[in-house]
Amino acid sequence: MSLKLRLTMLSFLQFFVWGAWLTTLGTYGFSYKQWNGAEFGAVFSTLGIASIFMPALMGIVADKWINAEKLYGTLHVLYGATLFLLAKTNDPTSFFWILLVGMCFYMPTLSLSNSISYKILKDSHYDVVKVFPPIRVWGTIGFIVAMWCTNIFSDEQSFSNFGINIGTKIAGIFGNSLNANQFYFAGFFAIFLGVFSFFLPKCPPPKLIKKDATLSQKLGLDAFKLFGERKMALFFIFSMFLGAALQLTNMYGDTFLKDFGQVAAFKDSAVVQYSTMIISISQISETVFILAIPFFLYKFGIKKVMLISMVAWVLRFGFFSFGEPEGFGLLLIILSNIIYGMAFDFFNISGSLFIETTTDSKIRSSAQGLFMMMTNGFGAILGSSVSGWLISNYYTNSTGDKMWHEIWLVFAGYALVIAVLFAIMFKHKHVPEAIAEIKH
C-alpha cells in the first residue's frame, strides 16, 4: 500500500469513527432513550471539556516521550473501547462520564493526525501544501459516509433488509438496542484504525530531553510560551472566537430548518422533511474547498485565506437569516450550506499549516494541540454557553418559539466584528517561499 493511500485511509477513518454517532447523538438521547434535557443536555459539553486540556497534553507527550503514531493508535483503541461501553449504558449520568472519557481519548487524535501526516509527508519529500489537502478531503468524505452508514444500521427495517437474516444475526451479537449500533459501528473501526496506525512510518519525538533541561522543557510546556508572542497569541485568541462560530452552526442549523415545520405553509417542504440531508450539503462542500486550499494559500497567503474564512462565516449566518423553504429563501439556505465548506476548512486547515510554518519542530505537536484546545475546547464552550444564554433571554418569544431571523443576524454581526478585528490586528506577511518550504 502506497504512503499516500495509507495516510488517506487514516484521514478517512479519523472522521468516520466520529461522524458515525456525532450527528445522531441528540436523537439517540432524547428520542430513543427518552432522557430529558436536564439529564442529557450536559453530554454536549464533553467535546469542549476534553478539548481544553487533552490535545495540548497529548501533543506534549508526542513531542517529548512517545512516537506520535503509537500514541495515536493507543488513543483510538481506548476510544473504541469506550464506545462499546456507551452502547450498553442506560443511565444518562454514566453516559456523560463515559463519553467524556471517550472524548479525552478522541479529541487529541484530531491534531495528532495532522502532525503525523505532516511529518511522514515531509520525511518522504512531498510538497505538504499540495499533497495534504487531497488526503485530508477523505476525512470529510469519511464523515459523510459514516452518517449514511449510521442511518442504515440504526434503522431496524433497513438493518433487516440489508441481507437475509443479517439483521437478526447482528442484533444477536450487539443486543436488542439496534439504535446503539452506531457506537458499536464506530468502536469497531476506531480499534481497527488504532491497530492500523502502529504500522505507519515511525514518528519519534523530535529530540530527547537533555539532562540540563529546565523544568518547563522536561514537562513539555515549551509550546505555551507561544502565548508570549503577540502574533501567536492573537492567532490562538481568534481561533477561539472562530471555534465558537463553528459551535453555533453545529448546535442550531438542523433545529432552525426543523422549526419551519411550525409554519403551515412549510410543514411538508423538503427543507423540513429532509433537514439533515440539506445540512449535509455543508460537509459535501468541504470536499471542494479543501482541494482549493493549495491554490488560495500560494496565491493569497495564510492570513488572507483565514480572513476569507471569517467573511464566509458572515455569509453563512447572513444567508440563514433570510432563508426559508421556498423560492429565493431556499436558494439562500442552499448557498449558506455551500459556503460552510469555505468557512470551516479555510481557517482550520490553513490555521494548522500556519502552526506548521511558524513553530519550532520540537514543539509542533504541542502547538497543534494548543490550536485544537482553543478551537474545540474554549471556543466550543464559549459558543455553546453564550449563545444559549442569549437565545433563552433575548431571542425566544412568549410562546417559546425562537426568533431565528434575529438570531442569525446577531451571529453574522459577531462574525463580521471578528473578521474586521482580525484584518486590523493580525500581522502576517505572505512569503510564498515559506509555504513552499513546508515540504522540506
C-alpha positions in Angstrom: 0.0 0.0 0.0 1.5 3.4 -1.0 2.3 6.0 1.6 -0.4 8.5 0.4 -3.0 5.7 0.3 -2.2 4.8 3.9 -2.5 8.4 5.0 -5.7 8.7 3.0 -7.1 5.7 4.9 -6.0 7.3 8.2 -7.8 10.6 7.3 -11.0 8.7 6.2 -11.2 6.6 9.3 -10.3 9.5 11.6 -13.6 11.3 10.9 -15.6 8.1 10.0 -15.4 7.0 13.7 -16.6 10.4 14.8 -19.4 11.0 12.2 -20.9 7.6 12.9 -22.5 8.9 16.1 -21.9 12.7 16.4 -24.8 14.0 14.3 -27.3 11.5 15.8 -26.4 11.8 19.4 -29.2 14.2 20.3 -31.8 11.9 18.6 -30.4 8.9 20.4 -30.6 10.5 23.9 -33.8 12.5 23.6 -35.9 10.3 21.2 -34.6 6.7 21.6 -33.6 6.8 25.3 -36.2 9.3 26.3 -33.8 11.3 28.5 -34.9 14.9 29.2 -32.8 18.0 28.7 -31.7 18.1 32.3 -30.5 14.5 32.2 -28.9 14.5 28.8 -28.0 18.1 27.9 -24.6 18.0 29.6 -23.3 15.4 27.2 -22.8 18.0 24.5 -20.2 19.8 26.7 -17.9 16.7 26.7 -16.2 17.7 23.5 -15.3 21.1 24.7 -14.2 19.9 28.2 -11.9 17.3 26.7 -10.5 19.7 24.2 -9.4 22.2 26.8 -6.5 20.0 28.1 -6.2 16.7 26.3 -4.9 17.8 22.8 -2.2 20.0 24.3 -1.3 17.3 26.9 -1.0 14.5 24.3 0.9 16.9 22.0 3.4 17.3 24.7 3.7 13.6 25.2 4.2 13.1 21.4 6.9 15.9 21.4 8.8 14.5 24.3 8.4 10.9 25.1 6.3 8.6 22.7 6.2 8.1 19.0 3.2 10.0 17.7 1.9 7.1 15.6 2.0 4.8 18.7 0.3 7.3 20.9 -2.3 8.0 18.2 -3.0 4.2 17.9 -3.3 3.7 21.6 -5.8 6.6 22.0 -8.0 5.2 19.2 -8.1 1.7 20.7 -9.1 3.2 24.1 -11.7 5.4 22.3 -13.2 2.4 20.6 -13.5 0.6 23.9 -15.4 3.5 25.5 -17.9 3.5 22.5 -18.7 -0.2 23.2 -19.4 0.8 26.8 -21.7 3.7 25.7 -23.8 1.2 23.7 -24.6 -0.7 26.9 -25.2 2.3 29.1 -28.8 3.1 30.2 -28.1 5.8 32.8 -27.6 9.4 31.5 -25.2 10.3 34.2 -23.0 7.3 33.5 -23.3 8.1 29.8 -21.9 11.6 30.4 -18.9 10.3 32.2 -18.1 7.5 29.8 -18.5 9.9 26.8 -16.2 12.4 28.5 -13.5 9.7 28.9 -14.1 8.8 25.2 -13.6 12.4 24.1 -10.5 12.6 26.2 -9.1 9.8 24.1 -10.5 11.0 20.7 -10.0 14.8 20.7 -6.2 14.7 20.8 -6.2 12.4 17.7 -7.5 15.3 15.6 -4.3 17.3 16.0 -2.1 14.2 16.2 -3.4 13.0 12.8 -2.2 16.3 11.3 1.2 16.1 12.9 1.7 12.5 11.8 0.7 13.3 8.2 2.9 16.4 8.0 5.9 14.5 9.5 5.5 11.5 7.2 5.0 13.6 4.1 7.9 15.9 4.8 10.2 12.9 5.5 9.2 11.5 2.2 9.9 14.8 0.4 6.4 15.6 -0.6 5.0 19.1 -1.0 2.7 19.2 2.0 0.7 22.1 0.9 -0.2 20.4 -2.4 -0.4 16.8 -1.2 -2.1 17.1 2.3 -5.4 18.7 1.3 -6.4 15.9 -1.2 -5.6 13.5 1.6 -7.5 15.5 4.2 -10.6 15.7 2.0 -11.1 12.0 2.6 -11.7 12.8 6.2 -14.8 14.8 5.2 -15.9 12.0 2.9 -15.4 9.6 5.8 -17.7 11.7 8.0 -20.4 11.8 5.3 -20.2 8.1 4.6 -20.4 7.4 8.4 -23.6 9.5 8.6 -25.2 7.4 5.9 -24.0 4.1 7.3 -25.4 5.1 10.7 -28.8 5.7 9.1 -28.7 2.2 7.7 -27.5 0.4 10.8 -29.6 2.4 13.3 -32.9 1.6 11.5 -34.3 -1.8 12.3 -36.2 -2.2 9.0 -33.2 -1.2 6.9 -31.0 -3.3 9.0 -33.2 -6.4 8.5 -33.3 -5.8 4.7 -29.5 -5.5 4.5 -29.4 -9.2 3.8 -31.2 -12.5 4.6 -31.5 -12.7 8.4 -28.4 -10.4 8.8 -30.3 -8.0 11.0 -31.3 -10.8 13.4 -27.8 -12.2 13.4 -26.1 -8.9 14.1 -28.7 -8.0 16.7 -27.8 -11.2 18.5 -24.2 -10.1 18.7 -24.9 -6.4 19.5 -28.0 -6.9 21.6 -31.6 -5.7 21.1 -30.9 -2.0 21.1 -30.4 -1.5 17.4 -30.1 2.2 17.7 -27.0 1.7 19.8 -25.3 0.1 16.8 -23.9 3.5 15.9 -21.5 3.2 18.9 -20.6 -0.4 18.1 -20.0 0.5 14.5 -17.8 3.5 15.3 -16.0 1.5 18.1 -15.0 -1.4 15.8 -13.5 0.9 13.2 -11.8 3.1 15.9 -10.0 0.0 17.2 -9.1 -1.0 13.6 -7.7 2.4 13.0 -5.7 2.2 16.2 -4.1 -1.1 15.2 -3.5 0.2 11.6 -1.6 3.3 12.8 1.0 1.1 14.5 2.2 0.1 11.1 2.7 3.6 9.8 6.2 5.1 9.4 7.7 6.0 12.7 7.2 9.5 14.0 9.6 9.7 17.0 9.8 12.7 19.4 11.9 15.4 17.7 14.6 15.4 20.4 15.5 13.6 23.6 15.3 15.6 26.8 18.7 16.9 27.8 20.0 16.4 31.3 20.3 20.2 31.8 16.8 20.9 30.5 14.7 23.3 32.5 11.6 22.1 34.4 9.4 23.6 31.7 11.3 21.7 29.0 11.1 18.4 30.9 7.4 18.8 31.4 6.9 19.7 27.7 5.4 23.1 28.4 7.5 25.0 25.8 4.6 25.4 23.5 2.7 27.5 26.0 5.4 30.1 25.6 3.8 30.8 22.2 1.2 32.8 24.1 4.0 35.3 24.9 4.4 36.1 21.2 2.0 38.7 20.0 1.3 37.1 16.6 0.8 33.6 18.1 -1.3 34.9 21.0 -3.6 36.8 18.6 -3.8 33.7 16.4 -4.9 31.5 19.3 -7.4 34.1 20.5 -9.1 34.4 17.1 -9.0 30.6 16.9 -11.1 30.5 20.0 -13.6 33.0 18.6 -13.9 31.1 15.3 -14.3 27.9 17.2 -17.3 29.5 18.9 -18.8 30.2 15.5 -18.5 26.6 14.5 -20.5 25.6 17.5 -23.2 28.0 16.6 -23.8 26.3 13.3 -23.5 22.8 14.7 -25.9 23.4 17.5 -28.7 25.3 15.7 -28.5 24.5 12.0 -30.7 21.5 11.9 -33.1 22.8 14.6 -33.5 26.0 12.5 -34.7 24.1 9.5 -36.9 21.8 11.5 -38.7 24.8 13.1 -40.1 25.7 9.7 -42.4 22.8 10.3 -44.3 25.0 12.7 -45.4 27.2 9.8 -48.4 25.6 8.0 -47.2 26.6 4.5 -43.8 24.9 5.1 -44.5 21.9 7.2 -44.4 19.5 4.3 -41.5 21.1 2.5 -38.3 19.3 1.6 -36.3 21.5 3.9 -38.3 20.3 6.9 -38.7 16.7 5.8 -35.0 16.3 4.8 -33.3 18.8 7.0 -30.4 16.5 7.8 -29.7 15.9 4.1 -29.9 19.7 3.5 -27.3 20.3 6.3 -25.1 17.5 4.8 -24.5 19.8 1.8 -22.2 21.6 4.2 -20.0 18.5 4.6 -20.1 17.8 0.8 -19.0 21.4 0.1 -15.9 20.8 2.3 -14.6 18.3 -0.2 -14.5 21.0 -2.9 -13.0 23.8 -0.8 -10.3 21.6 0.8 -9.0 20.8 -2.6 -8.9 24.6 -3.4 -6.8 25.4 -0.4 -3.3 25.0 -2.1 -4.2 27.5 -4.8 -5.5 30.0 -2.3 -2.5 29.6 0.1 0.0 30.1 -2.7 -1.9 32.9 -4.3 -3.1 34.9 -1.2 -1.2 33.7 1.8 -2.3 32.3 5.1 -3.7 35.5 6.6 -5.9 36.3 3.7 -7.2 32.7 3.5 -8.1 32.8 7.2 -9.8 36.2 6.6 -11.7 34.8 3.7 -12.9 32.1 6.1 -14.2 34.7 8.5 -16.1 36.6 5.8 -17.6 33.2 4.8 -18.9 32.8 8.3 -20.7 36.2 7.9 -22.3 34.9 4.7 -23.1 31.6 6.3 -25.1 33.2 9.1 -26.5 36.0 7.0 -27.9 33.7 4.3 -29.6 31.6 7.0 -31.1 34.8 8.5 -33.1 35.5 5.3 -33.6 31.8 4.3 -36.9 30.0 4.0 -38.0 26.7 2.4 -39.3 28.2 -0.8 -38.2 30.5 -3.6 -35.2 32.8 -3.2 -35.1 31.9 0.5 -34.4 28.2 -0.4 -31.6 29.3 -2.6 -30.1 31.2 0.4 -30.3 28.2 2.6 -28.5 26.1 0.0 -25.9 28.8 -0.5 -25.4 29.0 3.2 -24.6 25.3 3.3 -22.3 25.6 0.4 -20.3 28.5 1.8 -19.9 26.5 5.0 -17.1 24.5 3.4 -15.0 27.6 2.9 -15.9 29.0 6.3 -14.8 25.8 8.1 -11.9 24.5 6.1 -10.1 27.7 5.1 -9.5 28.5 8.7 -8.9 25.1 10.3 -6.6 23.7 7.6 -4.8 27.0 6.9 -4.5 27.5 10.6 -2.9 24.1 11.1 -0.5 24.9 8.3 0.3 28.3 9.9 1.3 26.3 13.1 3.5 24.1 10.9 5.3 27.0 9.2 5.8 29.3 12.3 6.7 27.0 15.2 9.8 25.1 16.1 9.8 21.4 15.0 10.4 20.4 18.6 7.0 21.7 19.8 4.8 21.3 16.7 2.7 18.5 18.1 2.2 20.5 21.3 1.4 23.7 19.2 -1.2 21.7 17.1 -2.7 20.6 20.4 -3.0 24.2 21.6 -4.7 25.1 18.4 -7.2 22.3 19.0 -7.6 23.4 22.6 -8.6 27.0 21.6 -11.0 26.0 18.8 -12.7 22.8 20.0 -12.1 23.5 23.7 -12.5 27.1 24.9 -14.2 28.0 21.6 -16.8 25.3 21.8 -17.6 26.1 25.4 -17.8 29.9 24.6 -20.1 29.3 21.6 -22.5 26.9 23.3 -22.8 28.7 26.7 -23.0 32.4 25.5 -25.3 31.6 22.5 -27.6 29.5 24.7 -27.9 32.4 27.2 -28.6 35.0 24.5 -31.2 32.9 22.8 -33.0 32.0 26.0 -33.1 35.5 27.4 -33.4 37.7 24.3 -34.4 35.8 21.3 -37.2 33.4 22.4 -40.7 34.9 22.2 -43.6 34.5 24.7 -44.8 31.3 23.0 -41.4 29.7 23.3 -40.5 30.0 19.6 -37.0 31.1 18.6 -36.6 34.3 16.7 -34.3 32.8 14.0 -34.1 35.8 11.7 -32.7 37.9 14.6 -30.6 35.1 16.0 -28.7 34.5 12.7 -28.3 38.3 12.2 -26.6 38.5 15.6 -24.3 35.6 14.7 -23.5 37.3 11.4 -22.7 40.5 13.2 -20.4 38.6 15.6 -18.5 37.0 12.7 -18.2 40.4 11.0 -16.7 42.0 14.1 -14.2 39.1 14.4 -13.2 39.5 10.7 -12.6 43.3 10.9 -10.6 42.9 14.1 -8.5 40.1 12.6 -7.8 42.1 9.5 -6.6 45.1 11.6 -4.7 43.3 14.4 -3.2 40.2 12.9 0.0 41.0 11.0 1.5 38.3 8.8 3.4 38.8 5.6 2.8 36.4 2.7 6.0 34.8 1.7 5.3 32.1 -0.9 8.8 30.6 -0.3 7.8 29.9 3.3 4.7 28.0 2.1 6.8 26.0 -0.3 9.4 25.1 2.4 6.8 23.1 4.3 7.7 20.1 2.1 11.3 20.2 3.4 
